[in-house]
Amino acid sequence: MAQVLETEEHKALRAAVSALGNRYGHPYLAKVIAEKSHPTELWAEAAKLGYLGVNLPEEYGGGGGGIAELSIVLEELGAAGCPLLMMVVSPAICGTVIARFGTEEQKQEWLPALADGTRTMAFGITEPDAGSNSHRITTTARRAEGGTDWILSGRKVFISGVDIADATLIVGRTADARTGKLKPCLFIVPRDAPGFGRRQIDMELHGAEKQFELTLDDVRLPADALVGDEDAGLLQLFAGLNPERIMTAAFAIGMGRYALSKALVYARERTVWREPIGAHQAIAHPLAQAHIDLELARLMMQKAAHLYDAGDDVGAGEAANMAKYAAAETCVKAVDQSVHTLGGNGLTGEFGLASLITASRVARIAPVSREMILNYVSHQTLGLPKSY
């Protein structure tokens, strides 16, 4: 693979998005969360500037780029303290799946609206009893008797942004007529579909995007609600999951950079004895290590995005998992060290770091746990036997 270096266009995109993020910043996001509202102004401006649809095809109103460009957008917004988590879901997962596998009608209906921010789509895969085992998904889709419609039944949990999304891309399972086994399929479920219910989950983590439990009680959908080929199975599913991992890495790297930037300003200015505390190696070295680790995680993320955009789904799968793992681990460490650098001030609302202690753990847990990534690398990359 060619060495991953940012092009001049990527550098310009990074600078432009950084400028946008800094116009809003952490105070804006904190205000949104406190008011229990949504970052609609930032979302709308990012859309107007073409950032939300930068990965979507030009013929459908997008920027014609890829996950590499979209990950830059999310990382820089995160580094400015105002990440848009719905970017992981709406343009990255749902937009990518529809662009690759959707019908022409689905592309015309959804892609321009996802690109200009006028519509959003959530993604529903996680279930209460399935965990990381996608083969245990119990949400099922069956053909309506005597017709072509689909009937969906099941439950989903920890689904982000359903209250603001116009529809949810639901992962269900259908019976293979040849083998009788269940295989995954993707369905677009409108927010107001009869039988489609939601309940907000009470979270200790306070974010702009709320989490929901979904119930699908014999939700009837037309035949064209199915995205892609009924027999494609895991191919279509992982076309969305790999970008999800890459974008989660971008989210974590941006958060880690934001925390580190706060710590660096404090370490340069805070004087306890004769020198700023940043002059002491006990402070300086851990911050330097955090910077190194964030840079290394970004390199792996760039590799994953490059492979995915080049059409190497197998190679991208391995790299996306590694990028997500590396970014999540270094994000947690960077946040922890940044808070520690500020001491008691790191726990005050003034510096905006304390809330990241909880938020940084999200990337370790979602969309797949670090342990499952280590399992993947153990048996897929290293050839070790499975324990499950």
Salt bridges, closest charged atoms under 4 A:
GLU6 OE2 - ARG14 NH2 2.37
GLU8 OE2 - LYS11 NZ 3.62
GLU35 OE2 - LYS31 NZ 2.89
GLU45 OE2 - ARG23 NH2 2.42
GLU69 OE2 - HIS10 NE2 2.67
GLU75 OE1 - ARG14 NH1 3.22
GLU75 OE2 - ARG257 NH1 2.74
GLU75 OE2 - ARG298 NH2 2.70
GLU76 OE2 - ARG14 NH1 2.62
GLU76 OE2 - ARG257 NH1 2.72
GLU109 OE2 - ARG119 NH1 3.66
GLU127 OE2 - LYS156 NZ 3.02
ASP149 OD2 - ARG220 NE 2.91
ASP163 OD2 - HIS38 NE2 3.35
ASP176 OD1 - ARG178 NE 3.49
GLU213 OE2 - ARG155 NH2 2.55
GLU213 OE1 - ARG199 NH2 2.70
ASP218 OD1 - ARG142 NH1 3.69
GLU230 OE1 - ARG143 NH2 3.66
ASP231 OD1 - LYS183 NZ 3.77
GLU295 OE2 - ARG298 NH1 3.18
ASP313 OD2 - ARG100 NH2 2.99
GLU329 OE2 - ARG364 NE 3.02
GLU329 OE1 - ARG370 NH1 3.27
GLU371 OE2 - ARG370 NE 3.18
